């Protein structure tokens, strides 16, 4: 990527006004109507414009501080991710500042701006799904401010480096495990963010497995309400779906929290897991070892993802000439527990030959 950054001219052209008008508004000078000034300031905030002097300062002066923007530390998943970030940063002499926007797009942008004012050397961001901040992050990268997406990425910002689990492979492993256990009608519980890149990739893995084994039925299960709480989303998704559809024998949930809610709903409906309904999750969060039954799931190494993302960022901080658009996918693994039933002896034999080599147990 070149070193192009948004200029006064770009802002002027977007709004159909002169560069001088933009300059006067940004410098607080008279001669600009309040309406025009407000439009200019809104556009500046939307696209992440900053004066060249600030970008230059960020490139020159090392603070040995990294700004990290992730959803929350309330979940085991993100706390492990942050451990990986902090541990690696410490070995390289960097401090870490943390901000948690809790899925609030405006707060996400405000946290980043606050970090930049603190003169962080670079940014590690698990971006919130949606397109509102795509141009904002892209302009940060165009201004040569070091940034790496971690755990998540935005499909329309391919120029920004990112590291995440190989979610297509993970979705494939989960679905293949169910198929090799003898199941043919397998539902995919997509959760509250079906447009999220990682969710879409897990769905692609699900479809790839169905296609490989010549299974035509595709059953996508969604929540009838917009609910961000993952357990509740999984719970309501299953209650709604099984009011009219009773033909499935297995489920692949897009994450473990969705799976936990789904299991509760299945029990409420009178299903036994795994005797009547098998289920596989994704993430391998710590609690799923202890639920009833212990959940078969896909493990992704959060600490490794955190370490790799931090290494990528520090590399970019140290060498601004590194090409943009680097992508690292961390291999997932199937973790076999007790939530999947093998439906017949033939399936058990195929399972032993094919699936066992790609899994771990606990």
N, C-alpha and C positions, 0 to 999 in steps of 0.2 A: 504494500500500500504506500502511496506517496504521502508527502507531508502536507497535503491540502487541509486547510481548516476553514471553518465558516468565517466569512469576512463581513464587513459593513455593507459591501456591495451586494452580497448574497441576500442579506436581510432586506435591503432596499428593494431589490428585484422581487422578492417574495411578496412584499407589501405594496409594490407599485409607487414608491416614494423615492426621494433623492437620498444619496449617501449623507449629505450634509444634515438633512433632517434627522436621520438615524443617529448621527454623531452628536448632534445637539441634545437629543433626547437622552442618550446614554450618559452624557456629561452634565446633565441637569441644567442646561442653559435655556434661556427664554426663546420665544419665537416658534414654539411647537404647541399645538393645541393639546388639551388634556386627553382627548379621545385618541389622538394619534400617538401620544406618548404611551398611553396605556396599551395600545395595539403593539407598539414596538417592544415594550417590556415583556408582554405576554409571549411574543414570538421568540425573544431572546431566551426566556426561561424554557420554552418548549424545545428549542433545538440545542440548548446547552452552549450558547455562544459565550466566550470569554475573551478578554483582551489578550493580544499576543504577548504582552509583558508577563501575564500570569502563567501562560503555558510555558514560556521560556524559563521562568523562575522554577517551575515544577520540574523541568528537565535538567536544570543546572544544579540546584541545591539539594543534596541528599539529606534526608531526615532519618533514614533507616527505620521508617515506619510504613506499615502497610494498612490500608483501610479494607475491612472485610464487611460485606453486606450479605447476610443470609437471613432466611425467614425468621428463625427463632432458635433459642437454645432450650426451649421447653421440651423438645423431643430428643430421645436418645440418638436419633439419626443425625441431627444437625450438631449435637454436642460432640459426637465422634468425628464428624467432618471438621469441626473447629479445632479439636485436639490435634488432628493431622496438620492443619495449617499452622497452629501456634508452635507445635514442637519443631517443625522444619524451619520456620522463621527464626526461632531462637538459636538453632545451630548456625545460622548465617548472620547472626547479630542484628536481626530486625525485631522491632516491637510491632504489636498488632493492636489496632483500634477496631472495635466491633460495633456494628449497627444492625438492628433487627426491625425491618419495616412491616412485618406481620401482614404481608400481601397487600399493603397500601402503596399504590404506584407513586403517588405524590410524595409520601414519606420516603420512599426509596430514593427518589431524585434529591430530596432535601438532605438525606444522610450523605449521599455522594458529594454534594456541594459543600457540606460542612467538613468532610474529610479533605477536600481539595483546599479549603481555606486553612486547614491545619498543616498543609504542605506535605501530605503523605507522598511517598515515592511512587505508589501504584495502588491499584484496586483489584480485589478479588470479589466478584459479585455472582451470587446465585440469583439470576434475574427473575422477577415476577413475570408470569405468563401474560401475554397480551401484547398489543402493538404500540401502546401509548409512549413508552420510553425507548423504542427501538432507535429512532433518529437521534435521540439524546445520547445514547451510548455510542452510536456510530460516530457522532461528531467528537466525542471524547477521544476515540481511537484516531480519528483523522487529525486531531490536534497533537498526536503523538504522546498522549498521556497513557502510560502503561496500564492495561486493563486485561484481565483474564476472567472469562465466565467459568464457574465451577459448579459441578453437579447438574446444572441446567444450562441451556443456551437458548438463543432466539434464532429461529430458522431464517429470518430475514436480515440477520446481521452476521453473514458468513465470514466477514473479514476479521472478526474478533476471535482471538484464541479461546479454546475451551477444552475442558477435561470433564468427562462424565463416564458412567458405566456404559458398557455396550448394551443398550436397552433392547435393541432388536434381537441380539443373541439371547438375552435374558428372557424375553417374551417367548422366543422359540423353545428354549430349554424347559420352561414351565409347561407349555402346551404339549410339547413332545412327551414329557414325563406322564402326563395324563393320558395321552394317546397310547403310549406303550404299556400303560396299566390297563388298557382295554376299553377306555372311554371313547365314544364317538360323537356324542352331543355335548359340547363344551362351551359354556358361556364365558364371555369376557366382561368383567365389571370395570367400567372405564373411569369411575370416580367423578370428582367435581371439576376437573380441568381437562376435558377431552382434547382441547386445542393445544395443550402443552406439548413441546417437542418430545419430551421423554415419554409421555403417555402415548403419543402417536407412534413412537418407535416400538414400544412394548406391544401395541396393537399390530404393528407390521410383523413382529416376531410371531405373534399368535396366528396371523393369517398365513405366514410362511410355513408354519408347522402343519396347519390344516391342508395346505396345498401339497406339501411333500408327501403326506399320507393319504391323499385323494379323498379328503373329507369335505363335502360340499357345504354343510351347514355352518353358518356363521351367526352367532347369537351375541349381540352387543347389548349389555344391560346398563341402563343409565338411571339416574335418580330423577323422579318426577318434580323435585323441587331444587332450587339453587341453595345448596347447603355446603359450607366450606369444611365443617367438622367431618373428618374422614370416616370415623366410626359410624356416626349417624348417617352419613351419606350411603355407606355400604349397607347399613341396616334397612333404610327406606328403599334403596334400590331393589333389594331382594324381596321385601314385602310387596312392592308394587309389581315386580315382574312375575312372581309366582302366583299371583291372583289369576292369571290367564294362561300361563305356560308352565307345564309340569313335565316336559319331556327330557330335560337335561339330567345328566348324571354327574357332571363335574363343572367346576368353576375355576377360572383364573382371574384373581383380583389384581388390579393394577398396583396396589401396594398393601402392606401388611395391615395397616389401620383399617382400610376398606374391608379386608378379609375378616378382621375381628368383628366388625359390625355385621358383616354378612353371616358369619357363623351364629351370632346371637339371633338374627332374624330366622335362619333356617331352623334353629331349635324351637323358636316360638311357633313356627309353622308345622312342627312335628317331624322334621327331618332329623335323622341321626347322621352325624359326621364322624367317620367317613362311610358308614354302612349304606346310607341312602344317597349321600351327596359328598363327593370329594372336592377338595379345594386347595389351591396353591396360591401363595401370596408373592410379594416382591419386596425386598429390602433386607430382611432378616434382622428386624429390630429385636432388642433383648427380650421383650415381654413374650414373644410368640413361642419361646421354649416352654413357657409355663402355663399357657392357656389349655383348655380341654376341648379337643385333643391338641397336642403340640403341633404347630403349623409347619407343613412342608412349604418351603419358600425359596426365593432366589437371593443369594447373598451378593451384595456389592460392597466392596471394601472402602468404606467412607474415609478411613484414615489415610489410605493410599491415595484416594482421589484428592484429599486435602493437601497431602505432601506434594503430589505431582503438580497441582495447580499453583502452589506457592513457589515451587522450583521454576515453573514456566514464567511466573511473574517476575521473580528476581532476575532471571536470565534477561528478560526484556528491559528491566530497570538498568541492568549493567550494560546492555548492548541494544541501543535504539534502532540498529540496522537489521535486526532479526525480521525475517519476513512475517507479515501478518497472516492470519488464517490457519494457524497450527491447530490440529485436532488430535486428542488422545482419548481412546476408548479403553477403559479398564475392564478386563474379562470378568464376567459374573460366574457364579457356581450355583448349582442346584443343591439345596440342603434338604435331605429327606428326613421327615419325622413321621407323624402318625395321622395326617389328615387326608391321605389318598388311599383308596382301596383298589387292589388289583382284582378285576372283575372275573377272571377265569385263569385256568392253569396255563393256557397258551400265552396269554398276556404276561404271566409271570416269567415264562421262559424267555420271551422276547426282551422283556425288561432286563433280565439278568445279563443277556448278551449285549444289549445296546446302551442302556441308560446308566448302568452302575459306574461305568468308567468316567462319566462326566459329573460326578456328584460327590458330596461329602456328607457325613452323618453327624447329627447330634440330636 
